Amino acid sequence: MKNKPRFVKTRFVMIGPALARQIREGVDDQGQPFRYKGRAIYARVRDKGRLTWKSTETDKPADARKWLGKWKRDGWALRNGFEPDGMVLQRGRVTVGELAQTYVEAGHPRKHGKKSACTIRHEVNWLRPLRAYFAERPAASLALADCDRYHQWRVSGGYVVIYKLRGHEQTKRTKGGDRAVDLELTTLSNILAFGVRRGLLKSNPIAGRGRFTCGDKVRHCREVAPDPEGLQNIIGWLRQRNETAIADLVAFLAYSGVRIGEALPLTWRAVNLEEGLVNVQREKRGVNPWVAIAPELETLLREMKERAASVLLFPSPFDASKPRDASAVRHRLLAACKKLKLGRVTPHGLRSYFVTQARESGLSDADIAALIGDKTGPAIIAQTYGDVRDDHLLAQARRIRHAIAEHADGDDEKASHKASHTMPQDSGMIHDESARLVAA
């Protein structure tokens, strides 16, 4: 067994301009001096602003001088805006799969700020078809035409999913719509932009691409929201089929306005009936981590508490320690709508139902945005979530007055004109009518 050195000193002996050999000297554990002279030649160069020694990986002075000359030429080219041939070749060899792996290992970074855990989970899912199609392609060779080919491949069912069902491997062809393809290609663009920042690509080859989704065809959540009668029919149909847990979740989403991803992990410790609050972990960096318990929601929670068999509000039927699967809830909602011959209703549509009920109850858009924890503010309530039903709109239209009472005094005439918009004798009737429609 060799004696381990106890003291080592490394120095370089010059053999030419900026070239030297490494010499290691020291004393081993036995107190014997030793001296080791390396064969490789080192060059004194400036790397990232500081002087250091770089191995030329050769012991021939002529080859070492060539290596040093190339280093200086490449450095000059980079400083003056030219790319060395080796760098261009390396960039041309980086595949999309390698770039995606580097992107994932770096934690899905963005140029400014940090992505939420929900966004990262979505990007992981969107990466699967991207890797299946682009993995072996050199990233630098991509073009805008490849986005069109990828769209055609996804729409035609080219992506095959492999999964296990009851221990047996299954395959299934899946089709992606325009919206899904846009989200996947946005993830690909994020990966390529990351490669540019890391110096692995010169530019993003699909930057500035168009969108396959048409704004007029985008389905907002208000278009998949039920009316009060439809909601009660869905809940009643689920309860008649002894699907009480699904019915409870549907009612909870409609009465609270939370996202399904915020509702499923809730535990009973988060429910405070005395203070009338439910503590919620908001998604998408939402604000106000609590939900106000309305009378209908309080009644529902008390009934759920009597039947509770887990610390979770909505446990999985297969494992009470885990939350229920969101996809199962969507499937049961779809089945209920088909059976009852209702329009399509989704869990996010129930969030829009809450917003619509709040608007018809007289709350401002700013108040509603705060209640549902949306940091965007009142703008998104009017543009995306909010809706006004026909019966409520008709009741509001009946409040409009055009007649102007005749009075001798001009001030009295102005006062009567202002009062004609409110009509105190009709306001009580309108309030009762609106309350009756909401209760229905």
N, C-alpha and C positions, 0 to 999 in steps of 0.2 A: 504494500500500500504506500502510495506517494505521500511524502510529508507535505502538509498544508503550509503555505507561506504565512508567516507571521507579520511580515512587513513588506509592502510592495510599492515601488515607485516607478511611474511610467514617464518616459521622456522621448522626444523625437530628435533624431540625428539627421541634419539636413544633408541631402545628396544632390541638390540642385535647386533652382529657383522655385520656391513654394512647394518642394517635394521633400519627403523625409521618410525614414524607416522608424518603426516603433521599437523601443528598447524597454524591457521591464527588468528592474533590478530589485533585490530585496533579500530578506533573511527568512529561512524556513523555520519550522517548529524546533528543529534540532540545533538552531543557531548557526547553521551553515549559510554562507552567502551564495546567491545564485544570480545569473544574468541570462536573460532570454532576448534574442534579437529576432524580430519578426521579418518574414520575407516580403510581405505585402508592402507596397509603397503608398504612403498617405499624402494627400494634397491639402494645403492650407487655403481654404476658401471662405467666402462670406455667405452664410445661409440664414435667411430670415433676419438679416440685420446684424448678426454677430459672427465673429471669426471662429472657425472650428476646423477640426481635422476630418476629412472624408477619405475612406479607403477607395483606392482606384481598382482594387481587386486584381492587381497584377504585380509581378515582381520585376517587370522589365521597364527600365526608365523611359524608353522610347514610347511604349504604349501608355505609360503614366502621363507623359507630356501631352499626348493626343487627348487623353481623358480630361486633363486640366484645360486644354484649349477648347474642347467642346463645352465644358461647364461654363466657361467665360462667354462663349458665343451665345449659348442658350440664355444666360442671364441678361446679356445685352438685348437679345431679341424680345424677351418678356418686358424689359423696362421700356422698350420703344414700341410696344403694341404688336409685336409679331409672335406667332406661336411656333415653337419648335416642332419639327416633324414627329418626334417621339410622342409629344403631348397630344397632337392631333390623332395619331394612331391609337393611343390609349383611349381617348374619348370615343373613337369610332368602335372600339371593342366592347364598351360597357353596354350590357343588355338591360332591358327593362326589368327583367327578373332580379338581376343583381342590384339595380338601383332601388327597386321596391323593397328588397331585403334590408338595404342600408337605411332606407327611410323608416321602416318599422323599428329597426334596432335603435334608431335615434329618437324614437318616441313620437312619431308623426308630428314633427315640428312645423311651425309656421313662421312667417317672417316677423310678425308682431304678435306678442301675447302667446298664450298657451291654449291648446284645444281642450274642450271638455271631454270627460270620459265617455259620454254618449256619442259625441262626434267620432271619437277614436273607434268605438265599437262598430259604428256604421261603416267607417272606412275599411275596417278589417273585412267586413262582409263584401264590400264593393271590390276589394282587391282580388277576390277569388276568380270571378270571370275575367278580370283584367290579366291575371297571371296565366290563365288557361289560353288566352289568345295572344298576348304580347310577350310572354316570358322570354322567349329565345330571340326576340327581335332586338337588334342594336338600337339603343335609344336615340342616337344621333340620326338614324335613317328614317325615323318616323316623319309622316307628312299629314296634312289635313285630310287627304284622301283616305288615310287609314282610319280616321274617325267614322267616315261614311261606311267603310267596309265592316268595321266593328259593329256599327248600328244594324246593318243588314244581317250580320251573323247572329246577333242577340235576338232580333225580332223574329228570325226564322227558327229559333229554338236550337241554335248550335251549341249552347253551353249545356253540358251534361253534369248533373249533380250526382255524386256517389255518396250514399249514406247507408247506415245499418238500421234495419227494422226487425226487432225481436231476434237479434243475433245474426240475421242474414243480410248480406250486402245487396243493396238495391241501387238502381240507376234510374234517373229521370231527366228528361229534357225539359229545360225551363226557358221561357220566353221573357225578355225584358222589354218593357214599354219605353216610350220616348223619355219619360221623366227618369226612369231608372238608368237608362243609358247616359243621360246628361250627368247624373250624379256620379256614375262610375268614371266617365271621362274627366270630370272635374277632379276626381281623386288622382287620375293619371297625370293631369296637368300639375297638380300639387307636387307629385313625385318628381316630375321633370324640372319644375322650378327649384326644388330642393337640390337636384343634381347640378343646376347652374350655380347656386350659392356655394356648393361644395367644390366647384371647379371641375366636376366630372363631365359637364356638358358646356358647350359654348353658348347655346341659347335653347329656349324652350320651343321645340318644333311645332307644337300645337297651340301655341299662345294665340289668343284672338279668334279661336274657332267659334262658329255659330252654335245655336242651340236647336235641338230637334223638337223641343217642347214649344208649342204655340201658347202664348199668354191667354188667348181667348178660350183655349180648351183645358186650361188648368182647373181642376176641380178643388174648390175651397171646402173647408170643413163645414161651412154653413149649408152646403149642398147635400151633406150626408148626416144632417141633424134631424131628429124626429120632432113632431109637434107634441104638446102635452098628452093628447089622446093616444097618439102612436106609442109614446114612451110607456104609458100605463098598460097598453095592450101587450107590448113586448115583455114587460116585467111579469104581467099576469100569465102569459103563455109559458114563460120559463118556470114559474112557480107551479103551474099545473103539471108540468113534466118532472117535478121534483128536482129541478135544477136551481135550487135555492141559492147556492153560492154564486152562480153566474148572475142571477137576478139581483142579488145584493150588490154585486160589483157594478152592474149597469146603473142601478139607482144611485149608488155612491158617486159614480162619475158624473151623473146628471145633476145631482144636488150640490156637489162641491166644486165642479169645474176644473179638477186636477187632471193631469195627463195620466194615462194608464200606467206609464213607467214610474210615476210618482206614487200611485195608489197601491200597486202590488206589493212593494216592500214594507208597507206600513205595519207596525205592531200596535198592540193595545196600549202599550206604554205611551204612545204618541197621542192617544185620545184623552182629552181633558174635558169631560162633560160639565164639570163644575164651572170652569171658566169659559166654556163654549168654544174651544179651539182644538184643532187637530194639527200637530206639528208635522210638517212635510219637508222632505228634502227635494228642493226644486231642481228640475232639469234645465238645460240651456241657460245656465247662470241666472235663473229666475230670482225675483225679489220676493220679500215677505214670506218667510218659510212657515206659514201657518194658513189654516183654512177656518173661516168662521162657520160655526155649526148653526144652520138654520133649523126651524122647527121640524121640517120634514126629515132633515138629515139626523137630527137628534133622535127622532122616533125610530129611524132605521138602525142607528148605532145601538140603541138599547135592545132592540130585537136581536141584532147580531150578537151582542154580548151574551144574551141568554143561551144562544146556541153555540158559542165559541168553544172550540176544542183544541186551539193552538194559540201561540203567542202572536201569530200573524192574523191580520184581518181577513186575508184572502189566501189561505194555504193551498198547496197543491193537493189534489185528491190521492196522489200516490206517495207523497212524502210531506207530512205536516210541517216539517222544519224548513221547507222551501216554498217560495211564493208560487202562485198559479201561473201557468204559461199564458202569455198574452195572445198568442196565435189561436189558442183554443177558445178564448173569449170572442175573438173576431169571427171565428167559424160559427159559433152558436148565435151570435147576433145576426149573421147573414142568414142562417137557417130560420130564425124567428121572422125576419123580414119577408123571406120567401113564403113561409107558411101563412103569414097574415096579409100577404100581398101589399106590403108597404115598400116605400122607396128604400134604397140602400142606407143603412145606418152603421157607422163605425164608432169605435171608442173615442176618437178625436171629435167626431160629430156631437157626442154628448157634452163635450167641453163647449162647443158652439151653442148647444141647447141652453146651458147655464148662462152664457153671455146674453143670448136673446131674451131669456126670462128676466135677467137683471135690467136690460135696457127698457123692456116694456114695463118694468116696475118703477122706472123713473130714475135709476142710477146713471150718473154721468159715465162717459167712456173712460175717463181717467180713474174713477173709482173702481170700475170693473177691471181695468188692466191691473190695478194694484191687488184686487181680490184674487185674480187667477195667477198672480205672480209673474206677469209678463213685463220684462224690463223695457220693451219697445215703447210702451205707453199707449195713449188713446188712439194713435193713428192706426195701429193694427186691429183695434176693435172694430172700427168703422170699415176698414178695407177687407179684412179676412174673416174675423169671427162673427161680427154682428149681423143681425138680420131683423127685419120687421115683418111680422106676419100680417096677412090681409085683414083679419078681423080687428087687430089692434090699429092698423093704419086707417081702416074705415071709421073706427071710433074717434080717432084723432081728427079725421077730416070733418066730422060732424061738429067739431068745436069751432070751425071757422065761421066768422060773422062778417057780413059786408054792409049791412044797413047802418046808417048814421042818423042818430036821433037829432031832431031839430030843437034848438034852444036859443033863446034870445041872447044869452051871455056867451061870448066866444070861448071863455075859459071853460064854461060848463060843457060846451060842445066838444072841446078837446078831451075833457075828462071822460065824457060819455063814450068818445071814440076809443080811448084806451081801455075803458071798462068793457067795451063790446067784445074785446078779444078773449076775455076771461069768462064772462057770463056766470056770475056766482050761482044763479038759479039752476044752471045746467051742470056746474062742475061736480056737484055731489053725485048726480046721476051718472056722469061719465066715469068718475072714480069707481062707483059701484059696478059699472059695466066692465071696466078694465079688470077689476079684482075678480069678477065672476069669470071672465075669460081665462085669466091666469090660473084660477083654481080649477077650472075645467080641464 
